[in-house]
């Protein structure tokens, strides 16, 4: 069973009407695999993440996405989460008036279908926050309101640890992080993948996070398509050569 993306085409809704962003993405993430998608700004990497999660602004026009055999296009956003899909957003949304602890417990209840036991849940939350370098008092703050960039990303990985989905999409989780925060966040992701049966789609511009989270596969993404694939060595090549040759090749075949 896997997260299977087959010839996916996606339009984004703009003021001027639909605009095609994804132009035939094919990718399979098996349990236990870490896939890194790398590409320049504007190539559609975040569009892929939001389309998989079910954002209404992004419409699948053809192709398919299945999670362990279930067609995600037939599921609402919350149903996709219950099926085992998780999105760590590039820009986490502020939710004034909703505390981190209430948000986490509500999310856990919605996914599991029953509320977690209070005693063990408080212990689990404190453990997860401690693992991410957050004080237990952090749970009383309104979700993402007034958080630094590093705090927002750490809070996302706290959610990942506690909700423990089958597949995680991490959309530029490294953006805005200093080196210390990057290590902490990467350690959290590695604890999640260390279970051995969890799949990760890691979206990033840069190779630095791949020094801490080792991908099994690297995919180069340009103009809404995967244009090259390889192992970790491909990321090292990109560090040296950049994306220019891939962009030029994509334009030549457009």
Residue pairs with C-beta under 8 A, 6 or more apart in sequence:
1 31
1 68
1 69
2 28
2 29
2 30
2 31
2 68
2 199
3 28
3 29
3 65
3 66
3 67
3 68
3 85
3 166
3 167
3 199
3 201
4 27
4 28
4 29
4 64
4 65
4 66
4 67
5 25
5 26
5 27
5 28
5 48
5 52
5 63
5 64
5 65
6 26
6 63
6 64
6 65
6 66
7 24
7 25
7 26
7 62
7 63
7 64
8 22
8 24
8 25
8 26
8 48
8 51
8 60
8 62
8 63
8 64
8 65
9 20
9 22
9 23
9 24
9 60
9 61
9 62
9 63
10 20
10 21
10 22
10 44
10 47
10 48
10 51
10 58
10 59
10 60
10 61
11 18
11 19
11 20
11 21
11 58
11 59
11 61
12 18
12 19
12 21
12 47
12 57
12 58
12 59
13 57
13 58
13 59
18 59
18 61
20 61
20 224
21 44
21 47
21 58
21 224
22 44
22 47
22 48
22 51
22 224
22 225
23 223
23 224
23 225
24 63
24 224
24 225
25 48
25 63
25 224
25 225
25 226
26 226
27 35
27 201
27 219
27 226
29 35
29 167
29 199
29 200
29 201
30 199
31 166
31 196
31 197
31 198
31 199
32 193
32 196
32 197
32 198
32 199
33 199
33 200
33 216
33 217
34 193
34 199
34 200
34 202
34 213
34 214
34 215
34 216
34 217
35 199
35 200
35 201
35 202
35 215
35 216
35 217
35 218
35 219
36 202
36 203
36 204
36 210
36 215
36 217
36 218
36 219
36 235
37 45
37 48
37 201
37 202
37 203
37 204
37 219
37 221
37 226
38 204
38 205
38 207
38 218
38 219
38 220
38 221
38 235
38 238
39 45
39 205
39 220
39 221
39 222
39 243
39 246
40 205
40 222
40 243
40 247
41 205
43 221
43 222
43 223
43 224
44 221
44 223
44 224
45 171
45 172
45 203
45 221
46 90
46 171
46 172
46 203
47 58
47 224
48 203
48 221
49 87
49 89
49 90
49 169
49 171
49 201
49 203
50 57
50 58
50 87
51 58
51 60
51 65
52 65
52 72
52 80
52 85
52 87
52 169
52 201
53 77
53 80
53 85
53 87
53 169
54 72
54 75
54 76
54 77
54 80
55 77
60 73
64 71
64 73
65 71
65 72
65 73
66 72
67 80
67 83
67 84
67 85
67 166
67 167
68 83
68 84
68 166
70 83
72 80
72 83
72 85
75 83
78 110
81 107
81 110
81 111
81 165
82 110
82 111
82 113
83 166
84 165
84 166
84 167
85 165
85 166
85 167
85 169
86 159
86 160
86 163
86 165
86 167
86 168
86 169
87 168
87 169
87 171
88 153
88 156
88 157
88 159
88 160
88 168
88 169
88 170
88 171
88 173
89 156
89 171
90 171
90 172
90 173
90 175
90 203
92 144
92 147
92 152
92 153
92 155
92 156
93 144
94 142
94 143
94 144
94 145
94 147
95 103
95 142
95 143
95 144
95 145
96 142
96 145
97 142
98 142
98 143
99 139
99 140
99 141
99 142
99 143
100 138
100 139
100 140
100 141
100 142
100 143
100 155
100 158
101 125
101 139
101 140
103 143
104 125
104 139
104 158
104 159
104 162
105 115
105 116
105 121
107 159
107 163
108 115
108 116
108 121
108 162
108 163
109 115
109 116
111 163
111 165
116 124
124 162
125 139
125 158
125 162
126 136
126 139
128 158
128 161
128 162
129 135
129 136
129 138
129 139
129 158
130 136
131 161
131 187
131 188
131 191
132 154
132 155
132 157
132 158
132 161
132 184
132 185
132 188
133 154
133 181
133 184
134 151
134 154
134 155
134 158
138 151
138 155
141 147
143 155
144 152
144 155
147 155
149 175
149 176
149 177
150 176
150 177
150 178
150 181
153 173
153 174
153 175
153 176
153 177
153 181
153 185
154 181
154 184
154 185
154 188
156 173
157 173
157 185
157 188
157 189
157 192
158 188
160 168
160 188
160 189
160 192
161 188
161 191
161 192
164 192
164 195
164 198
165 198
166 197
166 198
166 199
167 198
167 199
167 200
167 201
168 189
168 192
168 198
168 199
168 200
168 201
169 200
169 201
169 203
170 189
170 200
170 201
170 202
170 203
171 203
172 203
172 204
172 205
173 185
173 189
173 202
173 204
173 209
174 182
174 185
174 204
174 206
174 208
174 209
175 205
177 185
182 208
182 209
182 212
183 212
186 209
186 212
186 213
187 212
189 200
189 202
189 213
190 212
190 213
192 198
192 200
193 200
193 213
200 213
202 209
202 210
202 213
202 215
204 210
207 235
207 236
207 238
207 239
210 218
210 232
210 235
214 232
215 231
215 232
215 235
216 231
217 229
217 230
217 231
218 229
218 230
218 231
218 232
218 234
218 235
218 238
219 226
219 228
219 229
220 226
220 227
220 228
220 229
220 234
220 238
220 243
220 246
221 227
222 243
222 246
222 247
222 249
222 250
223 247
223 250
223 251
223 254
225 250
227 246
227 249
227 250
228 234
228 246
230 237
